[in-house]
């Protein structure tokens, strides 16, 4: 069964990035990289061992002529508010990429959220503004839907079943609804699924909450939970409920092909890998961070 993105292509190839020598390109002290003038973007999560964005994002930053890098930072959830307060004091830190489980709580910690982030109730990027305030946005859904369209799946008029109403699930559900799909969301916390459905419905989108993880009758099925990151994780739903006409997608990036996607492929379904969420939002992240990176570099000269 087809897989998207293709397994034979690397992250950097899928992102349209040519490999760079470590000490070439960009700006800074001579051609050395990293160097003392480098601007930093942090990637915060708990854990961060599964993340794949630092290499392709750093390549993209360097190709844009920016003396910057994306650095993973393992921030335990219990100390997130304290850690964010400390990170804001680092003068050459211009922004953050945010992964599980920090997307929802970080939306409460930044000073400003985009309209999309307010609708979703979570952020996965945050940047330092010129007045030292911090602004957040959510781009996971953007990457997810771009991945679908690149693979030939148009969400408009389709029905989607999303399991997971955390930060990633909220973003995916909102972007699918914005793209014209009708969406049903399931979460082990029925209150969380209902809150998301209510929030999106009030904004005029066809989103409802499900009381069971039953995807039968849907054209798109999405695992937007962290289940699959560990070898002993249970499956997000019963794969016997999947059928060959479905496109089945995951947001988990490591392993590349999760147990859930393996089961979906065994049922004859086409699958979309979790890395599509990251690969197809790189351009949006670059646009989000570019102004703050340039302003930060200028401010220290």
N, C-alpha and C positions, 0 to 999 in steps of 0.2 A: 504494500500500500504506500502511496506517496507520503513523504515526510517533508515538512517545511519548518525552518530552513533546511536545505539538504545537508545530510551528515558529512558529506565529503568536503564541504567548504569550511574554512576557518572563520572565527569571529571577525577577524580583520578583513578578510575577503568579502564576507557578507555585508560588512559595513562600508564597503567601497574604499578601503584604506590600504595604501601601499606600505609595507613594512619600512621602518626607519632604523638607521643605526642609532645607538644610544646617544652618541655625542654629536649628532648632526641636526641642522635645521633650527628653527625657532630663534628666540632672542635671549639675551642674558650676557653673562660674563664670558666673552669669547664664544667658543662653540661647545663649552662644557655643559653637560646636562646629566644629573641635576646640578644646580648652582645656587648661590646665595640670594639671587634676585628672583628665584622661581616663585610663582603664585601657586597656592595649594587649594584644591578642592578635596574635601574629605568625603568618604563613603562610610556612613555609620549604620551599624546593624548589630544584631545579637542572635546568631554568630555572623561572621563575614567570610568564613572559609569557602562558602559556595559562590561568592560573587565573581562575575566575569567581566564587569565593565571597566576596571582600571586600565587594562592594556589598550582596548580599542578606543576608549575615551581619551587617554593620554596621547595616543597616536593622532587622533583627530585634532586635539588642541595644538599639537606641535605642527601639524600640516597647515593649520590656520595662522601660524606665525606667533603663537602665544607661548610664552615661557611659563608653562603650567603643567601640572600633573594631577591625576585623581588617585588619592591614597586611601586604602581601606583602613578603617578605625573600628576596632571591636569595642562597642559601648554597651555594657550590661544595661538591661531595661530598667533595673531598679535605680540606677544613678543617672538616667537620661537628663532630667532637668539640671542637675548639677553639672554634668558633662557639657551640655549645650552652653551653659553660662560660662564655663571655662573656655570652650572653643571660641566663643565670641571675642575673647581677649587676645587671641592669636592674630597678630597684625597682618600676616601674609596669607591668612585663610579667608578666601573670598566667597565660599559657598559650600554646600553639602548636598550630596546625593544620599537618599534615605531609603533603607530597606527594612525588612521585618525585624522586630515588631514595632518599629518607631514611627510608622507613617501617620497613624491616627494621633498619638500624643504630641508629635511635633507640630501638628496643625494648631495646637493650643499654645505652643511655646513661641512661635514666630509672631512678629508684630502685624503682618498683613498677609492675607491669603487671596489668591485669584478667585474670580467668580466660580470657575470650575472646581477649585479646591474646596470652596465653601459648600458647593453642591455635593461633592463627594464626601467631605468630612475628613480628608487626609491629604498629606503632601508627600512627594518623593524627591523634591528638589527645593532648596532654600538658598538665597543669596543675600549678601550684605549690600545694602543700598548706600548711596553717597552720604546720607545723614546718619549712617551706622545702624539704622533699623534693619530688620530682616524680613524678607518676603518669601512666600512659598507658593508652589504650584504642584499639580499632579499630572505627570506625563505618562504613567504606565499604560493607561487606556489608549492614549495616542499611539504608542508603540505597538500595542496589541492589535489595534484595528488596522494600522498600516501593514502589519505582518499579514493579516488576513487578506487585505486587498492585493498585496504583492503576490500572494499565492493563488489569486483568482477567485476568492470568496468575497462577494459583495454583501455586507450585512443588511442592507436596505431590504425590508420586507421579510427578513428571516426571523426565525424564533430561536432564542438562545436560553440555555439553562446554565446558570453560573452557581457553582457551589463555593461558598466562602464570601462573607460580607465584611472582611477586614479591609485594610487599606487597598490592596491590589484588587480584591473583588469589587469594592465600591467603584474604583477607577474603571475597571473593565465594564461593569454593568452600565455606568453612566455614559461611557464613550460608545458602547454598542447601541444604547437607546438614542443617543444623539445622532448616530449614523443611520437610524431608521429601523432598528430591530426591536421586536417585542421581547422582553427579558423577564425571566423568572429567577429569583435568587433564593438559594437555600443556605442556611448556616446552622451549626449546632446550637447556637444561641438564636432562638426564634425572635427574641426581642431585637437583636441586631439586624437580622434580615428584614423584619417588619419596619424598623426605623429607616433603613435604606430605601425600601420600596415606597414608604410614605413620602420621604424627602424628594425622591425623583418623580413620583406621581404628581405631587403638588407643583412641580416645575413643568408638568405637561408631558412627561415621558411615560410610555406604556410599560411599567415595571411593577411586578407583583412578587409577593413572598410565597415560597413553597413550604409546606409542612413536612415534606419528606424528600430525600435525595433521589427523586425519580425523574430521569431525563427523557423518558419515552415520548416520542412525538416531536422532539425538537431537532432542528437542523444543525445546531451548534451546541456543543457541550464543553464547558470550561471548568477545569480545576483551578480555582483562585485561592486555594488554601496552601499552607506550607507542607501539607502531607505529600510525602515522596522524597523529601530531602534526606531522610534517614532510611536505611535498609529495612528497619523493622516497623516503619509507619504503616498503619492500615490504609486501604484504598479510600478515596473520598466518596466513592459510590460503588454500587455493585456493577461490575463490567458486563454481567449478563443482561443488563438493561440497555446496553448499547446496541446499535444496529448499523449495518454497512453504509447507509446513506448519510450518516452523521459525520461532521468534521469535529474531531475531539482535540482540544488544546489544553496546555498546561502553562502555568506561570513559573513553575519550579525550574531553575536553570541547571542544577547539579543534583543528580546525574542528568546528562543531556536528554536521554530517553528514560523517563521515570517508569516505575512499575505500572502506573495507571496508563501511560501511553503504550507500553508494551501490550497490556491487556486490550486496549482499544484497537491496536493494530491486529491483534489476534482475532478480534471480532469483525475484521474487514474494514475498519474505519480509516479514513485519512486522518493524519495527525499534524498538529503544529507544535513545535518545540517551545519550551519556555524562554529560550534565549531570544526568540523573536521580539519579546516585550522590550528587551534591552537594546537589541541591534537596531530596531526601527524607531527608537526615540532618541538616538544619538544626535541627530540634526536638531531636534527640538531642544535638547539639553544644551547644545552648543549655543543656540540662539538665546536661551534663558541666561546662561552664565557669561556670555561674551562681554557685555557692558561692564559688569562688576569686575571681571578680570582685568580689563583695560584700565578702568578707573583705579583699581587697587595698585596696579603697576605704576601708573602715573603719579599717584599720591606719595609714593616713597622715593621718588627721584629728587 
